[in-house]
Amino acid sequence: MSIIYLGKQNDIDKFHLQAGHVWTKSENGLDVLEETYSGANTSLNQFLNNYKKGDAKKDARSMYLSELNYEIGRSFTDVQITWIGLKNDDKSEMDTPKISKRTSIKTATFQTLTPEPATREVSYIAPELVFSYGSDEEQIDAKYDLNGKDKDLTKLSKLDQESENAFKIIKSVITTEAGEIYHNNAPAALVVALSRFPEWAFQSLETESIKHTPYWTNTEVHAFQLEDE
């Protein structure tokens, strides 16, 4: 792969910025910039003295140096620098999460005293929606309320509908107080008393600090599930 020199105006301590540096967007809504500099081995230490992980980028103050790696050749060294943050200092860019879907197998137990004491154990497929997004401070509470249906979120309406359609009970056992198991012959009134409608329930929120930056990545999970009593 050929390397294109971008000109002396981009030199830093005899290291040259190479063409091919690109801006990308991470799953959490943050911007990522990867740059490559090339220069003589004899100037490497002098060049590296200009950089420290956690430094803000001079021409983009909301971008922070997250990774710095270099490969030393016979005479020249290539240095790869990764910046993470907000290219335009616009925090609203983190407000649109990446939304994905998955399923898990869950169980629930319900009890009733009328029309007779009984217990129902249910195994079912629970569709889940996973929100991945960034923040400039640690997220303590869930950001999204799916029972409130945040329909302003792009993609949520379609994924929401697909997930609800995927909900499926795969095992249901009704047991009387005496330990008798009904085999497809439970009274209708008892079945109704032991029935629950699925709804969205918050599952978990995982947060992780992005090293050497003031930003966080967040993964928030909601499941369309039956609620235990």
C-alpha positions, -999 to 999 in steps of 0.1 A, spaced: 0 0 0 15 33 -10 16 62 14 10 98 3 28 126 20 4 155 28 29 183 29 54 200 52 26 221 68 15 189 85 50 179 98 56 175 135 92 172 146 103 157 113 74 132 113 50 135 83 12 131 84 2 105 58 -29 105 36 -57 80 45 -66 94 79 -104 91 82 -133 101 105 -156 73 115 -185 70 139 -185 45 168 -215 25 179 -220 48 209 -222 80 187 -187 92 193 -163 103 166 -131 84 159 -101 97 140 -71 76 131 -39 93 119 -6 79 108 27 98 109 59 85 95 95 96 102 130 86 109 138 64 138 162 90 151 134 115 156 109 91 172 114 101 208 113 138 200 80 132 181 64 111 209 71 139 234 43 159 217 17 133 227 3 119 259 -28 98 262 -57 119 274 -45 150 256 -71 171 238 -65 176 200 -54 211 193 -78 217 164 -107 197 179 -108 202 217 -135 176 223 -113 149 207 -90 130 231 -59 109 224 -70 73 233 -45 51 216 -9 55 204 10 27 187 41 26 166 59 1 144 97 6 141 113 -4 108 149 -5 97 152 33 93 116 47 96 88 44 121 50 46 115 30 60 144 -8 54 146 -27 78 167 -64 73 176 -86 102 188 -120 97 203 -147 123 211 -169 148 194 -156 162 161 -179 193 162 -183 195 200 -220 186 196 -232 164 225 -265 159 208 -247 134 184 -247 110 214 -285 111 218 -293 87 190 -283 52 201 -275 21 181 -305 -2 186 -302 -40 182 -324 -69 191 -319 -104 205 -338 -130 225 -333 -149 257 -352 -177 275 -368 -167 307 -391 -182 334 -418 -168 355 -440 -181 383 -476 -169 391 -499 -178 420 -536 -174 426 -561 -183 453 -592 -180 432 -610 -199 418 -587 -223 437 -551 -221 450 -527 -229 422 -493 -221 407 -483 -216 371 -447 -219 359 -439 -205 324 -409 -207 302 -408 -183 272 -388 -165 246 -383 -129 257 -373 -105 229 -348 -79 240 -338 -45 227 -303 -33 233 -294 4 233 -257 14 228 -249 50 233 -222 74 246 -224 100 273 -201 127 288 -207 115 323 -214 81 340 -250 70 333 -266 60 366 -302 53 356 -318 38 325 -323 65 298 -352 49 279 -387 40 290 -401 15 265 -435 14 282 -437 51 274 -427 41 238 -399 65 228 -411 67 193 -389 97 185 -360 72 183 -352 62 148 -357 24 142 -374 18 175 -409 15 162 -401 -12 137 -378 -32 161 -403 -28 189 -431 -43 168 -409 -72 155 -398 -80 191 -433 -81 204 -443 -104 176 -415 -127 185 -427 -133 220 -436 -170 225 -445 -192 255 -427 -225 251 -437 -243 283 -466 -238 308 -473 -259 338 -503 -253 362 -501 -271 396 -527 -273 423 -521 -267 459 -522 -305 464 -494 -309 438 -517 -321 409 -506 -310 375 -532 -301 349 -526 -316 315 -544 -293 291 -575 -295 312 -572 -266 336 -605 -247 342 -608 -217 320 -613 -194 350 -581 -207 365 -561 -202 333 -573 -166 331 -564 -160 368 -529 -172 361 -524 -153 328 -502 -123 324 -496 -99 295 -460 -93 285 -446 -58 288 -413 -40 285 -391 -43 316 -357 -28 322 -331 -55 325 -296 -40 329 -274 -10 323 -236 -14 319 -213 16 317 -177 17 309 -153 46 309 -134 52 277 -98 53 287 -80 86 285 -113 105 276 -141 121 297 -166 99 278 -185 67 287 -200 39 267 -234 26 278 -253 -6 270 -289 -6 282 -311 -38 279 -349 -40 279 -369 -73 276 -405 -78 265 -414 -102 293 -439 -116 318 -436 -101 352 -435 -124 383 -459 -117 411 
